[in-house]
Structure formats: structure tokens, C-alpha cells
Amino acid sequence: MHEVIRLRQRNLWKVIANGFARPVLDRWGYFREDRTEGINYLRTIAGLPLLLKYRPEPVPDELWSPRRLNFLIHELHLSSYLEIGVLEGETFANVKARRRYGVDPEPIFDPVLLPRRSKFAVVTSDAFFASIRPTERFDVAFIDGLHTFEQTYRDVINTLMHLRSGVIVIDDTVPSDEYSAIPDQDESYRARGEAGLEGRPWHGDVWRVVTLLDRHHSELEWRTIVDEGNPQTLLWRRRLGASVAAASAEEIALAKQSTFADVFADGVPEYFHPTPESQALAECVESLRHGRV
Ligand SMILES: C[S@@+](CC[C@H](N)C(=O)[O-])C[C@H]1O[C@@H](n2cnc3c(N)ncnc32)[C@H](O)[C@@H]1O
């Protein structure tokens, strides 16, 4: 028993030492991944949260969010990335941007020890936007936090206030069925279980953001990727520098009246601009390069 405790203590010191040494170790490029694996092994033993995995190798193609974001970053020469809702950091770690900013009130990794040129705020997106300078700018953002209509719409508007001229990727904009569209996640799982259906897809009512974009935001352009991976909507300004006014409380309330059954009765509506991934990305890039559609 004493032996086990001594071993744990020894490992704990290694974990702490490795953690502090990380910024130095990071300088030797190819050591990074091995080092993180080792540190995370020790941190598991010590019951500490894991370090964000940092993968210097090419990003696996099956990770659709980094695949799409990295394409946009590369083609449009974007440098500053914001991710709202990071979870265990799979996308955050694989996005190849010069500067990365993550926001999540409950990340599943140690947000103190991060790869170079990344920052993290352990707060809600509302608190994050309330705390940053009005002049803070991002080039590309991934909105994947709380999957409710009102919160996601607020995240979109707040992000647009800090977006230079780039693009926002909104996750989960097309529910897979009426159960996945139920805004409350627990309620969605319960209803699916009662219907005797397998799996746990949940997209919430983020789709209503696109309905509101269509009704209120003629200054914005968007495409919804519907062919491979998760459905996501790419959103950008139709003209560079166009000012964006948030919809009123009445318009937001009105958008809440439409139901999944009404809107998706005949598949994804035309105003979502449903588009295959490669075409959606190409049209976004083309539009932003020329400053207009
Ligand atoms: C679907 S996960 C994010 C997955 C991640 N973007 C990825 O690609 O791997 C959603 C995350 O949103 C976070 N979240 C929940 N409410 C939030 C809020 N108000 N602001 C920011 N993040 C929030 C949760 O803690 C959770 O980690």
C-alpha cells in the first residue's frame, strides 16, 4: 500500500515538472506529440485533467471541422482563429492558425498549459465577449458552444462585431430528425429512447439561426454544407465592412414559432443554400476574395 502511495507521489512530481517544462519542450518540434502522450499518461495516474493534444502531423481527413476550417485559413490567408465551445479540443488542436483563442466554461483538458500562440478563456461565450476589448479582431470563428437558437444567434452577432472580413462556421445547422431538433439535450435523448430509436444525434434548434438570417440579414451570405460530415453553415459578409444589426426581440420570438416539421417537411429548405462541401468552400473563398458575391 505504502509502495503505491510513494509511486503516486513520485508520478505527481513528474507530472508537475513536465507541465512546467512544457513551454520549453515545445520548442523541439517533433518531440511534442510523444511528450504530450507521456505527460497525459502520468496526469491520468495522478487524476489531473489532460493536456490539450497537439498534433504536428497532417490533420486526419475524417475530422471535418478542422478540414473545412484549415481550407478557409489556407486559401484566404487567415491568421486569427476563435472557437466557441471547445470540449476536449479535437478541433482546436488541429486548426492551423497562427493565433488561436478558445472559449468554454467546462473544457475537458487543462486550459492552463497550451500550445504556443493559443489562449483560452474558461467562461461562457457571453462572458467572453463582455470581457474583450471592442477592438479585438478575429479572422475566422467556429461557433460550437451551447446549441440553442438564442445563444447561437447571440454568438453569431457578437462574433461578427469582432470579425475583420473573414468567415464564421456554425455547427449543427441541420437536425437529422425531429428528435435531434429538440432544444433540450436531455429531453431529446429521452424522446428518442421512448421512440425506440438508436444513437444519440443532437443538433438542438441551431437551425432557427438560418431562418433568422434569411428573414433579417440581407447583408450576409451563407452556404450550408450538407453532403459529408456534420451539416455546418459558412457565414460571411456579402460586402466587405458591411454593418450588421441584430434582429429585434420580436423577430427572434417569431423565428421560434416555426417548427422542425414545417421547415424540413420537404428536406433542407432552399434558403439554407444547401451545398456540397467543396462547392460551399469554393464559393465562400471566391466571394471573400472579391469582396462581394
Ligand atoms: C459540441 S462541444 C464542442 C466540440 C468542439 N468544438 C470540437 O469540435 O471538438 C460543445 C461545448 O460547448 C461548451 N459550452 C456550453 N455552453 C457554452 C457557452 N455558453 N459558451 C461557450 N461554450 C459553451 C460545452 O462545455 C462543450 O464543451
The ligand as an SDF file (V2000), in Angstrom:
LIG
                    3D

 27 29  0  0  0  0  0  0  0  0999 V2000
  -20.0850   20.1260  -29.1020 C   0  0  0  0  0  0  0  0  0  0  0  0
  -18.9830   20.5870  -27.8560 S   0  0  0  0  0  0  0  0  0  0  0  0
  -17.6970   21.4070  -28.7320 C   0  0  0  0  0  0  0  0  0  0  0  0
  -16.8810   20.4980  -29.6230 C   0  0  0  0  0  0  0  0  0  0  0  0
  -15.6430   21.1440  -30.2170 C   0  0  0  0  0  0  0  0  0  0  0  0
  -15.9180   22.3970  -30.8910 N   0  0  0  0  0  0  0  0  0  0  0  0
  -14.9750   20.2120  -31.2240 C   0  0  0  0  0  0  0  0  0  0  0  0
  -15.0810   20.4390  -32.4270 O   0  0  0  0  0  0  0  0  0  0  0  0
  -14.3520   19.2250  -30.7790 O   0  0  0  0  0  0  0  0  0  0  0  0
  -19.8320   21.9050  -27.0760 C   0  0  0  0  0  0  0  0  0  0  0  0
  -19.0450   22.6310  -25.9980 C   0  0  0  0  0  0  0  0  0  0  0  0
  -19.7140   23.8570  -25.7370 O   0  0  0  0  0  0  0  0  0  0  0  0
  -19.4720   24.2010  -24.4050 C   0  0  0  0  0  0  0  0  0  0  0  0
  -20.4360   25.2050  -23.9710 N   0  0  0  0  0  0  0  0  0  0  0  0
  -21.6360   25.0180  -23.3730 C   0  0  0  0  0  0  0  0  0  0  0  0
  -22.2060   26.2120  -23.0980 N   0  0  0  0  0  0  0  0  0  0  0  0
  -21.3520   27.1570  -23.5400 C   0  0  0  0  0  0  0  0  0  0  0  0
  -21.3640   28.5740  -23.5420 C   0  0  0  0  0  0  0  0  0  0  0  0
  -22.3990   29.2630  -23.0260 N   0  0  0  0  0  0  0  0  0  0  0  0
  -20.3030   29.2300  -24.0710 N   0  0  0  0  0  0  0  0  0  0  0  0
  -19.2630   28.5440  -24.6000 C   0  0  0  0  0  0  0  0  0  0  0  0
  -19.1910   27.2110  -24.6300 N   0  0  0  0  0  0  0  0  0  0  0  0
  -20.2240   26.5260  -24.1090 C   0  0  0  0  0  0  0  0  0  0  0  0
  -19.5870   22.8720  -23.6520 C   0  0  0  0  0  0  0  0  0  0  0  0
  -18.8940   22.9370  -22.4140 O   0  0  0  0  0  0  0  0  0  0  0  0
  -18.9810   21.8960  -24.6480 C   0  0  0  0  0  0  0  0  0  0  0  0
  -17.6310   21.6470  -24.3190 O   0  0  0  0  0  0  0  0  0  0  0  0
  1  2  1  0
  2  3  1  0
  2 10  1  0
  3  4  1  0
  4  5  1  0
  5  6  1  0
  5  7  1  0
  7  8  2  0
  7  9  1  0
 10 11  1  0
 11 12  1  0
 11 26  1  0
 12 13  1  0
 13 14  1  0
 13 24  1  0
 14 15  1  0
 14 23  1  0
 15 16  2  0
 16 17  1  0
 17 18  1  0
 17 23  2  0
 18 19  1  0
 18 20  2  0
 20 21  1  0
 21 22  2  0
 22 23  1  0
 24 25  1  0
 24 26  1  0
 26 27  1  0
M  CHG  2   2   1   9  -1
M  END
$$$$
